[in-house]
């Protein structure tokens, strides 16, 4: 019998995924839990394991295609089902002739995947003028993207000039000399710095899903925003003094983020409504504190989750952050690494930002950003002093939270951050 492998749901709000690479071919033997393909979503790059042991009998979705959760990806023959035997290899001449016949047949009856057709329609491309790099000259999604990015050109056919219908009249004088006709293959558009074509960048599945979720968040959640500033001079001095010793001892960098997350989770214990979810006719206050954080890569932005962050020390948080960042950048985040977040802490200060109004990541009800640490003149005991200052910004869901509880929460986070110093334990 044949068993089906379908697109899994790789995240709480994930509805589709893109096949980035097949790891097996038709006829390959696979064991249960062996990976069969790699899938990209807006949250994670993941391998899809086989749920059965058997032989790959059919691959339904091609590389580069985006399909919904539950869509059939491939079939695996298991049990006593016979797999067609591999025929003897034909001669080189027979292979060439067969390839030519397949190519000719493909050219006469072109077949395009839904992803290719969608990209072509969105960018007004004529597929009949393209040569594909796929099997039998089939046009793939990568061919379309290469064309849009200027890495390849469409096939153009130059029509032959028609002979004149009647002989031209003899030239009588210099004034009668006709203007030369424009050659057929002369481009009609003169390319200059003033009429250069705009770049067209296709929307990836990841970017499309992010866009849809952010629009939904802004449409459904009444956002409100608060900001306070923190004096982090003591924390900066403390970290500068211990960071090299910590690196040598633990093998990881000690950044500011573990201190900030520790300050937040301590405040969440005091104000648990910020660690809740909106559920329509009721609210769910989460007992566990799972902190989501943003990790940027060259291709996308991922939001892995530090599980049970309230039970971790500064060192435990630093280790968890280091492991999740490495997984994200190596494309090895698993489903459990990106699900279950109850509150988000985003370090926008790493980009030099000093102020931001982040969009809430549903079903969470709040998100906090820590901004860049900058030296500013501050009045201390009626005297001007240069201090290390940082803003912390909070976006809140006004269906669940109000300014009073969030103001008190931010005040507590500020006190916790400003209290970090020489007496702060790392373990």
N, C-alpha and C positions, 0 to 999 in steps of 0.2 A: 504494500500500500504506500501511497505518497502522503507525506505530511507537509503542512504549510508553515513557512516562516513569514510573519507579518511585521510591519513597522511598529515597534514598541513605543509606549509613551514615556519619553525620557524627561520627565519633569511634571510638576503639578499642573501647569498651564500650557504645556506643549501640545500642539494640535497637528504638527506635521514635521517632517524631517527630509533631508536631502542625502541621497546616496553619494558619498564622496569617493568611495573605492570599494570594489569587490575584492575579497581576499581568496575567493575560490572560483573555479571554472566548472562548467558542466562536465560531469563524469568524475569529479574529485570525491574521494572518500573523506568524510568528516565524522568526528566523534562528538558526543553530547558535550556541550559547553564550548566547543571550538568556535572561534569567531569566524563569521562568514562574510561580513561587510562592515565598513565604517560609515557612520551616520553623523551628519551635522545638524544641530538645531540652534535656536537662539540662546540656549543655555549651556550646551555641552557638545563636545566631540566624543562619540562613544562607539565601541564595537558591539555589533549585534551577535550574540552567541547562538549557536544551534541548540535547539531543544531536543534533538534526536541524533542518533547515530545512523549513518546511511550514506547514500550517494546523491550528489547534487544532480537532479534530473531536469530542472528548468530554472532559469533566471528571468524573472518577469520585469523588474524595474532596472533600467540602465543607469550607469554612472552619470551624475549630474542632474538626475530627475528628482523633483520634490513631490512627495506624496503624503497623504494624510495618515494619521495614526490608525492602525488596523489594516492598512493596504497590504495585499499579498506581495512579498518581495521575491521569494523563490520557493521551490518545492524540493523535498528530499525524499528519495525512495528508500524505504526501510523494510526490514523483514526479508521475505523471500522474493520480493519483486525483482524481476530480471531487468538488468540494465543492458541496452543494446551494445553488442560487442563492438570494439573499435576495429574498423575495416583496415585492411592493409594499405600502406601508404602508396598512392598512385605515383606514376612517373612525373618528372618535372614538366614534361610537355603537357601531360594531362592536367596537372595542377594549373599551369598557365592558361590552358584552354578553359578549364572550369572557372577560374577566376575571371576571365574575360567575359564568359557568359553571365556570371552572377552580376558583374559590374554593369553589363549592358542591360540586364533585366532590371537592376536597381535604378538605372538611369531612366528606363522607360516607365517604371512604376515606383516612383519615389515614396518612401514612408518616413514620416517625421514623428518624433515623440511629442507628447503634449507640451513638455518644457520647451522644446525647440520651436514649436508653432507659436507658443505664447510670447517668447522673446522676439520672434520674427514679426509678429503682429504689433507688439508694443513699439518696435523700432522701425516699422515700415520697410522691412527687408524682403527682397525677392529671393526665395530659397532656390528657385530654378537657375539662378545665376551663381550659385555657390558650389564648390567642390568639397565633399566631406572627407574627414579623416577616419571615419569609423569603418566597420566591416562593410565590404562591397560599396565603399564610397558614401556610406550613410552620414548625413550631417548630424553632428553631436552638439550638445549645449556648449561645449568648449570651443567648437568652431565659431559659433555665434559670438561668444565673448571675445575671442581673438579678433574677429572682424571689427567689433565695436571699439576695441582698444587699439586698433590700427596695426595689429601684429600680422594680419593677412589681408588679402584683397579679394573682392568678389571677381568671378570670371566674367569678363566682358567680351562680347562678340562685336566686331566692327563690320557693319554691313558693307558689301561691295558697292562701289559707285555704279550707278546705272549709266549705260551709254546714252548719249543725247538722242532724243527722238528725231531730230533733224539736223543736218549739218549746220555748223556755225556760219554766219555771214562773213564774207571776206572783210578784212580791215582796210578801210579807205584812207584813214588819216590818223595822226596821233590823237586827235580829240575823240576818235571813235573807239579807242582801245578800251575793251570792257574791263571791269574790276575783276581780279582773280577770285574764283569761288573759294569758299571756306572748305578745307578738307573735311571728310566725314568724321575722322577721328580727332579733330581739334576740340578740346573741351570748351563748353559754352560758358563756363564760369572762370574768370580770371582770378587766380589765387594771389592774394596780397595780404599784408598784415591787417588790412581793414575789413576783410570778409572771410577770415579763417573760420572753419567749421568748429562748432562747439563739441566738446567731448561728451559722449553719452555713456554713463556708467549704469549697467543693469542693477536692479535692486536684488540683493541676495536674499535667500530664505531667512537668514539670521536677521538682517536689517528689516525685512518686511514684518517679521513677527514682533520685533522690538517696537517698531512703529505702531503696529496695531495695539499692543499692550499699553504703550504710553498714551495713545489717544484715548483708549478706554478708561485708563486711570484718571486722566484729566476731565473726561466727560462725566464719570460716575462719582468721583470723590471730590467733595468740596475742600480744596486745599487751603490751609492757613499757614502762616510762616512766622517764626520767631528767631532772634539772634542775640547772643551775648558774647562779650569778649573775655578772654582768660589771660591772666599773667602766668606764663609758663617758664619764667626765668629759672626757678629752682629745678624744674624738670630738665631743662636744657643743660644746666650745669651738671646735674646728677648723671644724666645719660652720657655726656661727653667724658665724664671721669671713669665710667665703668664699661663703656661699649667695647673697647679693645680687649679687656680681660674677659668679658662675656663671650666675645667671638672666639678667642683662643680656647676657652673652656668648653663651650657648647657647640661650636662649629657653625653657628648661624648669627646673622646680624641682629642687633637689638635696635629696632626702630622705635619711633614714638607711638605707633599704632597700638601695640599691646597695652600701653599705659592708658590710652584713650578708651579702648574697648573695656578695660577693667573698670574705669571710672563710670562708663555707661551702664554696665551690667549691675554694678552696685546700686546705681540710682534706680534701675528697673525693679529691683527688689522692693524699694520703698514706694514706687509708683507703678504697680503692675498693670494698670489699665493701658499703658503705652506698649505693653507686650501682649496685645490682644488682637482679635480679628473681628471684622464686621460680617454678620451672617444674616442680614435682612431684618428679621424680626427679633433678633437677639445678638448679644456680643459674646465672644468666647475669649476668656482670659487664659492665656497659655501658662502652664506651670513651669515648663522647661524654657530656658532662655537660649535660643539658637540665633547667633548673630550672622547675618548676611553681610558680605563685603564685596565690593567690585574689584575685579582684576582685569586689566586691559592687556590684550595681545595685539599682534600686528593685524589680525583679521577681524577680531570681534571683542566684545566686552562680556565677561562671564561673572556670575554672582555666586561663588561657592559659599558654603555655610559652615561656621564654627559651631559644632554641636556642644551643648551643655557648657557654654562659655562662662556661666556664673560659677562653675565648679573648677575653673582653671586658674592657676597663678599667672603672674606676668610671664614667667618662662614658658608655662604651658600654652599660653596664648601666642607667644612669639613662635613657638615650634609649630603650632597648628597653622598659623598664617604662612610660615615658610613652606610647609608641605602643600597647602592648597595653591599657593602661587606657582610652585613648580609644576604641579599637576595641570593647572590651567594652561600654562605656557607650553607644556609638552603635549597638550591635547589628551590627557589621561584622566580627566575628571569623570568619576562614576556617578550613577544616579543618586546614590546616598550623599554625595558631596554637594549637591546643588538643590536639595529639597529640604523642606521643613523649617526654613528661616522664619523667625518671629519678629525681628527688628533688624534694621539695616544701619550700619555705620560705614560711611564712605569717606575715604581720605582724599578729597579733592585738592587739599593743600599740596600734595605731591606734584601737581602740575603748576603750582604757583598761584592758584586761586585764593582770593582773600574773602570772597563773599559768594554764596550760591543759594538757590532756591530749588532743591531737588524734588523730583517727582516720586511720589510714593509707589512702592512696589507691592501691589495687592497680592494676597489678602491682608498684608500688614497695614497698620494704621499710622505709622510714623517712620521717618527716615532722618538720620542726623549726619551732617557733614562736618568734618574738622578741616579747617582752612590752613593756609600757609602761616608759618611762624615768622614774624617780621619784627625787627627792632624799631621801637618807637619811643619818643619822649613821653613819659607818664609822670603825673604828679604823685609823689609818695611822701607822706608826712610834710606836706606843704613845700616840698622841694621837687625840682624836675630831675628825673632819673631816666636813663636809657634801659628799657626793659624788653624782654622777649614776649610779644603779644600774639594772640591767636583768636580768631572768631570761631564760634561753633554755631551752626545753623540747623534749625529743626523745621521740617514740613510735617503737618499733622492733618489727620482726617477729622474734619469738624463734625462729622456724624457721631463720632465716638468720643473725641477729646475736645476740650475747650482751652482757652488761653490760661486759665487759672492753674490747672493741673500741669500743663506743659511749661508754664513759667516757673513753677516750683521744681519741676523735673530738671529744666535747664540750669537753674540755680544750684541744684545738688550736683549735677555733672560738673559745673564750673568749680565748685568747692572741692570735689574729688580730684580734678585735674590739678588745680593750684596746690593741693596738698601733697602731690607727688614730689618726693625729694629724697634726701639722704636716708630717711627713716623708712622708705618704702621697700618692702620685702619683695624679692624676685621669685622666691620659691614657696 
